Amino acid sequence: MGGGYAMLPLFETEFVHKKKWFTDEDYMNMITIITSAPGPLAVNSAVYTGYHVAGLLGSIFSVLGVIIPPIVIILCIIPFYTQFRDLEIIDKVFQGIRPAVVGLIIGAVYNMVKKSKIKGYWLIVPIISFCIIVVFNIGPVFVIIALGILGFFKSIIDKEKL
């Protein structure tokens, strides 16, 4: 139902606006790194944010804070899962939640695009990336690596123009 990407608006509200741990630019850099790194987005965010705020110990305790509650909740739910998993009301609840999660993700993408420093012909890159991933079923990792290489060579070309 959206996974970690549905949490991006919450991350921005908490980390940038309320706690002021990150500037808008720092937050965009964090999103780039945590979405590019392998692993669950929540854990990657905990590692990055914890380290940013309180160093190595902050990183360790942030990760523990992210992984322990779901484990405890799952252990509490397991005994009841088989009794409730086939109830129609549960299915209806999730049918209602899914569109809201899609809206949260679209809102997060919109805010990221608005705040990004993407200009000119680079605006087409996210659209092309999306199409490559969806239409050609190429993993995002390969697209990220290819665009990283492209950005590297573009920076070299830009420096030579000066």
C-alpha positions, -999 to +999 in steps of 0.1 A: +000+000+000+027+024-008+054+013+016+081+038+024+071+062-004+038+069+013+059+082+043+077+109+023+052+136+031+054+127+068+093+128+066+092+162+051+067+176+076+086+162+106+123+166+095+121+199+075+092+219+089+087+208+125+121+197+138+141+217+112+168+190+111+171+195+073+168+224+049+148+218+018+180+211-002+193+187+025+160+169+025+161+165-013+196+151-010+184+127+017+155+115-005+179+109-034+203+088-012+177+068+007+157+059-024+189+050-043+203+028-015+192-009-013+169-018+015+136-006+030+131+032+028+122+035+065+155+018+075+175+039+051+158+071+063+165+061+099+202+055+092+206+087+073+186+109+097+200+094+128+235+099+116+228+134+105+213+144+139+234+124+164+262+105+146+267+067+147+247+062+179+219+082+165+219+060+134+219+028+155+191+039+178+170+053+149+172+019+131+162+001+163+133+026+167+121+018+132+124-020+133+113-029+168+077-015+168+066-034+136+081-066+149+062-063+182+030-054+164+033-083+140+040-107+169+008-094+186-013-097+154-002-132+143-026-150+167-056-132+153-045-130+116-061-163+104-094-153+120-097-119+103-078-122+070-107-132+049-133-108+063-148-086+036-147-055+058-109-058+060-107-060+022-130-029+019-108-009+044-077-016+023-096-007-009-103+027+007-067+032+019-050+024-014-062+055-033-052+077-004-017+062-004-015+069-042-025+105-035+002+108-008+028+095-031+017+118-060+018+148-036+053+139-024+065+136-060+049+170-069+066+187-039+099+171-048+097+183-084+087+218-073+116+221-049+142+204-071+168+223-090+158+205-122+158+230-151+155+230-189+158+197-208+165+179-175+128+181-167+122+153-192+146+129-174+121+119-147+095+112-173+118+092-194+131+073-163+095+065-153+088+052-188+120+031-190+112+015-156+075+009-163+074+001-201+106-018-205+106-033-169+142-022-163+151-020-126+154+014-111+190+007-100+201+005-136+183+038-145+199+055-115+234+042-124+229+053-160+217+088-150+245+091-125+270+084-152+252+108-176+253+135-149+290+129-143+299+133-180+276+164-182+295+180-154+328+174-172+314+188-204+300+219-185+334+225-169+352+223-203+328+250-216+340+274-190 
